[in-house]
Amino acid sequence: KPDCSASYRNNFWTGICGTILYAYYCCYCIVYLTPVCIEGLYVECIVGSNILLFSQIAKSLRRKRFSEGALRLDQPKLSFSLDSKTGLPNGCGIYELKDSNRLIEEFMLLANIAVSHRIYKAFPHQSLLRRHQAPQSHMLDQLVRLCSSYGIKLDASSSASLHSSMQKYSGEEDMAKALVLTSLLSRPMQVAKYFCTGCLEDVRAFRHYALNVPLYTHFTSPIRRYADVIVHRLLAASLGIDEPFTDSADVVEDISENCNDKRKAAKRVQELSNEMFFAIFIQECGPLFESGRVINVMDKSFDVLVLKFGIVVRVYCEQLPLKSWKLESDGTKSSLRIVWKRPDAQESDDRGAAISDQSLGLFAPVEVKLFDKGERLKYAAVIARPSFKLEDECH
């Protein structure tokens, strides 16, 4: 059997199968029929067969879940490789979800849903659940109209129809468009929150929009989420294997609010950590020259989604060799019209000979240069003029 020593457990994210502990990587190898060897010991055939069976079940569950109206908007997550000597980032990319991750996810969702129904039935006024409200309708309607003006039809009448609309752009050739749409759709989406069932009168408000289920909670990660600890206590009490759960609805609601605050703070810290590591990565390995797509325009700047990393950077017009720029709008969609100077033109050249005119709107492709600003943990972005190489144009 694979080694289950403390050193092994501490160095890998793990999947649990009975009494045997596996890294996600090991599950991935088994799913893709790759021989797995851990410290000289090969995975037993029966365990490998079971994992393959669970993988097939998970795929069926996933298909069924989305056919019944679930929605998933995968925001890209940065993954860094570190130099073994300095500990500084020397590589960066988007973390790739594999079938082994999805295998675990499907059964975790099943467990969370099953537990939510059990504890709500036993404690209808004290249960700690998690709800996800529908997107902000005004912002979503605006986005639907905006996308329509670019020839992209989004049906946002339900989570199921929105997922179906997004599936049209799941192919490799539409990868850039899908990334832009995912980024845009994240704006009207609301944040999922913990709550106490005794503090909400309308049961319809318990729903989880993205999962399209009436009840949901967090049960599977008590080692890293306090909300799960409370849910474990509720479940144990409902099964009669622990002392009765006596906390009032007000106490559970206070715990829920605190968990929401801590989760929001943790997410912000994670975002800042990614920004810091990415800035160091550019400092160590930059400048970087990457493809991007415009996702927002303003009067003096515009935002670009860098496709390779899934990050959004802001480009300021005043930092580009431009003669002029102007924000244009027809009431539905906006574009920023910029006029480039000749590479050899002087600032005082009023004739503006051979100036390139470019319109930047939603989905517009651009080439981005990411470079160290010379300030601590700060980087900046510029774009190249069409038909010019960034290495020659941007300094």
Steps between C-alpha positions, in 0.01 A plus 500: 500500500613861451694659782265690735772648719476854633762624250292367211176650635658838558638535147196425285137595468327173561200296396368248752390152397418281798811486717739577213624852439574626148632817342281662233785422263470127578125506436570684174748232388253222582217673313724530192626141532856602588692266732530657845799432722541658843834439672547178300149361562244469220132575563301181542285409200176485699550853633583628154185332361288661772639845425430451130144397587455808719638713218233371262230558762630854560481579127139380492416706808660805345304463175178453696574802722549735207205357309285587803604865501833539679732781391876519530712803418859391553709804583862428401728433795870584486751228574867576564814289489777605738876500464640228726783725621346846533136403559397769251252431219665393173189379318132588486186372330131423547433208733347219294211304650526130419252213516644399837400841640153465351465149641551630853283806435191306394494280810574799725199679353284193556613478861437871562152486348404182691620646831315828441169313467573286806586785737219726372248224565633450854563869581275716278578815702867446590664358189800671344456488122650678203295692246582664171262767376422556132715756313421868522235522228575857384871432447427165335246652260752767402761234433258296288424807287869584471591149385208501257640813335815297426303208358520284813165367619475432873182363655516606865145402595632222725825338609428211260450727197809703588711183524361386165592835344855476632541145367487638146843652565666202669709402196871566467442755224272701731729486804573874498133591464403259779758653736369849428137392551585326827672815625203717399241266651679497834409868550120464547539176697441523874718341765377180667447543874448295814177561691283358775170350386318646799582855388348482151123469469477422129625147427545597135786727613690187610572401139846474351480664157818359341439143620123534439410314820254600776739425789878500525767521769872444558576172674806345336787721625485542879881517519502835319149652539331573831156491334560130428578439869158638597335290228678189635361574847151543355526174307636306799218632716241409237635144492499474879873430522594824672355734759189698398555818299380783724627817328219745424424634153656834595824329604515301176428815300788683675729207416379512137573871469845455651574216258389722209727781616799269544443335163486841329820607674674174408403542136640854498825380655523229233451760226768724647734203534450415132568862404818504708631171360413606144685829546805310626468259208511790252792651690691171481400384151361805316422686297225272366329533162155341486173500306198665658141610445342832595221453756426860604568852375502833682577857397875482573572129541381149417511155659658202328458132586838329457402162357797294617457597864131586524581831671361846422743790462425868450673689220519880522487704180750754630762223525470418128652696207166645394406825336143488630230279641124531530223291660211435262160348585174425324307445824554123508864438427804719542837514331818696552639647180873555526732668251863384505800718420760383253779316682746773395263797537590775743257611769473842334416364152158650430461355152476145637613329178438122474307478827322172564134514607368218721163432666502299823171340597386188680681183381756704301829303474815675620860409572600585858836570657524440877807654660648594836428862596814531708288538812474234767251229395353715221463422131338678207350415162508659156384379159668499160377697206346272234761337271788601730689265728484582870874450538563779249220738596459497879773606740 
